[in-house]
Amino acid sequence: MTSSNSTNDSTPSSTNITWHAGHVSREERAQLLKQKGLTIWFTGLSASGKSTVASALEQHLLHRGINAYRLDGDNIRFGLNKNLGFSPEDRNENIRRIAEVSKLFADSATVAITSFISPYRIDRDSARNLHQEAGIPFVEVFADVPVSVAEQRDPKGLYKKARAGEIKEFTGISAPYEAPEHPEIHIRTDLTPIAKAVQQITTYLEDNKLI
């Protein structure tokens, strides 16, 4: 099954609007806050461990004095995206909104950490392009785990419900997951301890002078 066609358009539907630039540049803000903003985008199956590693990374960075904030897929659907379902079109919109929000966080010199299944490459590429066009670093982290392992974990019982037909369009069972082809960081979360995964990401950020 191929990915859905993205309907993302950078042209606002609203009319009579004007972009207002502030008096503080991104460079000045970063200099004053003594850190750069960027987005670390976790993607992977449900129960892949991406939220667990993302939470640990957020804590690690904060303990180092680096301002970081995590946007979690489930949590976002309680508020900002509570009107969206799980159809391909709603998944597109879910990721489009998160890409915009994470870009705003990163523009404020915060390390934005997102943890979303984000199953379609075209949507993740759109998120990456949005950041690249704004000159903001974007780091894709693939939390890789076999479906069989994710299904064994199944902390929320979602795979069991999906197998029973109680959940439609469930990624990895009745809906596709398109794995990243060239992620900046690839972690086999079933083989890598959480602390080691956090260190792997931290080392990448340090080596690339992002923190």
Secondary structure, DSSP 4 states (H G I P E B T S, - for coil): -PPPPP---SS-S--S------SS-HHHHHHHHTS--EEEEEE--TTSSHHHHHHHHHHHHHHTT--EEEEEHHHHTTTTTTT--SSHHHHHHHHHHHHHHHHHHHHTT-EEEEE-----HHHHHHHHHHHHHHT--EEEEEEE--HHHHHHH-TTSHHHHHHTTSSSS-BTTTB-----SS-SEEEETTTS-HHHHHHHHHHHHHHTT--
